[in-house]
Amino acid sequence: MLPTRSTHSSSSARKGGARTAGSPRPPSARRRREILHAYLFLLPGFALFALTILYPIVRAFQISLFHWAIVPGTASTFLGLQNYAHALHDPIFWRALANSGFYMAITVPSQIVLGLLAAVMLDARMPARAIFRTLYYLPVVTSWVVVSLVFRYLFITEGGLVNWILHDTLHLVPTNINWLGARWSAMVALGILGTWKGVGWSMVVFLAALQGVPKALHEAAAVDGARAWDRFVAVSLPAIRPVVAFVTVLLVIGGFNVFISVYLMTGGGPVDQTQVLLSYMYRQAFSFLDFGYGSAISFLLTLIVFVISLAQMRLFRRPAGAS
Amino acid sequence: MVVGDRNQRRALMALRLILLTAGVVVMLLPFAYMVSTSFKPNAMVLEIPVKFFPQHPTVANYVTAWTSNRFARYFLNSVVVAIGTTLAALLLSSMMAYAFARFRFPGRSILFGLILIALMVPTMMMLIPQFLLARDLHLLNSLWGLVAFYTGGNLGFNTFLLHSFFQDIPSELEEAMVVDGAGPWTRYWRLILPLARPALATAAIFTFLGAWDEFTWALTIINDPSKYTLPIAIALFQGQHSTSWGLVFAASVIAIAPVLVIFAIFQRQFVAGIAAGAVKA
C-alpha cells in the first residue's frame, strides 16, 4: 500500500553500514524485536478499534437476520432475509427513502453551487477575506443539536422569524405557513438548515482547491484575452473537477446520514410523514425495540451509500483522452 | 481603456463585497436571533413583531439554566468526556500511526486497510450493536461508555491523519537517535510526538469538538440525568419545556461558547484539518 521507510534502514545504520537486507534470510532477533514492538504499539488502539467498531459492523449484519430478543439469555429467532423483505414492503421505509432523496435534492446542489460561488468570490485579493471565511464556517463548527433547535424556533408557525418575514413583513404569503406540520414544507425547512449548516464546509474545500490551481495557467489565459468567466470555465473548473466530485460524494453520503435535525425538528412526524432512513431506523430500534428490523434498515442504508459512492466516482471520472 | 478596466474591476469588487456580506447576514442571523432570545423574558420569546433587541433584556435565563437546571453539572460532564476522549484517542491513534508509518510487520496492509474501510461505514449503522455491546459491558448510563466509544470512533481518522504526517518526518532524525541507542518508545515519545505537534493539534481539536457535540450515542446510552452531557441535556430540556426558548438558548449559548473560542484560536488547524481530510485524500 504505502511505502515504508525507516526502521529497517535505521537498524542497518546502527550496524555501521553492514547491510544484510535484500538477501533472503530467516528473521533475525532484531527483526523479530522490531515486529514485536510494532504489535505493542498497535495493540491497545487496535483492540479498542476492533471491539467498538469492527465487531459492531459485523454484528449489525448478523442482528439484521434475526427477530432480536431484547432480554439477554432469551433466544432470538432466525429470520433470514425477512427483515429486508419487510423493509421493501413497508410504505414508511419507502417514504423515508424518498424524503432522504428530497433532502439531498435540496442540499447537494445548493451546497455545491453556493459553496463554489463563495469560494470563487473569496479566491482573490480582497479586504476582510479571512473574516468572511470564518463567518461562513461558523455554522459548520456549531453543534447539530443547537442549530436544529434554533431552526425549529425560526420555523414556528405563530411568532417564528421566518413566517414573520414572509407574512407580516414582506406579505409574500397570505397566511402563516405551518412549516413543520406538513411533509414537504418540513422537508424544505430541513433542507434549508442542511444547506445553511454545510455551505461553509464546501466553500472551504473549494477555496483550498482553487488556490491550488497554478497561477501561470490563469495568467496565460488572461494574456490570451480570456474574460474572468471564461477563465473560470476553461481553467479553474477543470482543475478542481476531482474536488467537486469528491465533495458531491461526501454531500450525498451526508444527506443519507441526516438524523439529528430530523429527530429534533419534526421527530419524523406528523405521523411518520417526515421520517428519513435514520430517524425511522432509530424509531424502530429504540422506540419499538425491533433491533433486527432497525439493523436491516441501517444495513440497507450502508449498501446504498456504498453503491452511490462507487457510481459517482465512476460518473465523475474524467473521460479518457480529454485534456 | 485602462480607466474603464479599473472602473470595471472596482464595480466587480463592490458586487463581490455586497454578495459576500449578504451571505454573512444569512449565516449570522440565526445566531443573532438565538442570542437575542436568550436574553428575553419567557413571555416575550414568540412576540410579534419580532424584536432583535429585547425591550427588557435579562440574564435570568442564564442564571436559571446554570443553577436550578443543573447545566453546571452537564457542562462538567461534557468537559470530562471531551477531554478524556481527546487524550485517549490521541495517545492510542498516534501509537498506531507510528507503527504503521515506521515499522514493517506481517498483516500491516490488512490492518491499515480495515481502518480505511471502517472509515467509509456510516457510524449510525453500528449504533444498535454498539448499544448491545455497551449493555453487556455494563457501560450504559456511564461517562466511561461515552469515552470508550467516542475514542474508538475517533481512532480511524486520527490514525490516518497522523500516519501521513509521521511518514513525512525525515527518517534520518530517527536514525541519528538509533545511533545514540534510543529504543522505539523513546523515539516515539521524544522525537515523533514533539515534531508532530501541528498534526496532533489538528487531531485534538477535531476529536474534542466531536466529543463535545456528540448527540446520538449519548442519547442512546444515557438515561440518568446526572450523567447528561450538554447536547442531550439541551435537547431533552427543550422536549420537556417546549416553550422555554429563552432558557433553551441560554443553555445553547453556554454549550457553543467554548467551541467558538477554540475555533477562534485554532483557525489554522481547522483549515489544515479540512484540507487533510478532504483535498489530500
Interface residues (C-beta under 8 A of the other chain):
Chain A: M1 L2 T4 R5 S6 T7 H8 S9 S10 S11 A13 R14 E34 I35 H37 A38 Y39 F41 L42 P44 G45 F46 L48 F49 L51 T52 I53 L54 Y55 P56 I57 R59 A60 I63 P72 L114 L117 A118 M121 L122 A124 M126 P127 A130 F132 T134 L135 Y136 Y137 L138 P139 V141 T142 S143 W144 V145 V146 V147 L149 V150 F151 Y153 L154 I156 E158 G159 G160 L161 W164 D168 W196 G200 W201 V204 V205 A208 A209 G212 A228 V243 F246 V247 L250 I253 F256 N257 F259 I260 L264 L278 M281 Y282 A285 F286 F291 G294 S295 S298 F299 L301 T302 V305 F306 S309
Chain B: L12 M13 R16 L17 L19 L20 G23 V24 V26 M27 L28 L29 P30 F31 Y33 M34 T37 V45 L46 E47 I48 P49 V50 L92 S93 M95 M96 Y98 A99 F100 A101 R102 F103 R104 F105 P106 R108 S109 L111 F112 G113 L114 I115 A118 M120 V121 P122 T123 M124 M125 M126 L127 I128 P129 Q130 F131 L132 L133 R135 D136 A148 F149 T151 G152 G153 L155 G156 T159 Q167 S171 E174 E175 V178 V179 G183 P184 Y188 L209 W212 D213 F215 T216 T220 P231 I232 I234 A235 Q238 W245 V248 F249 S252 A255 I256 V259 L260 F263 A264 Q267 F270 V271 I274 A275 A278 V279 A281
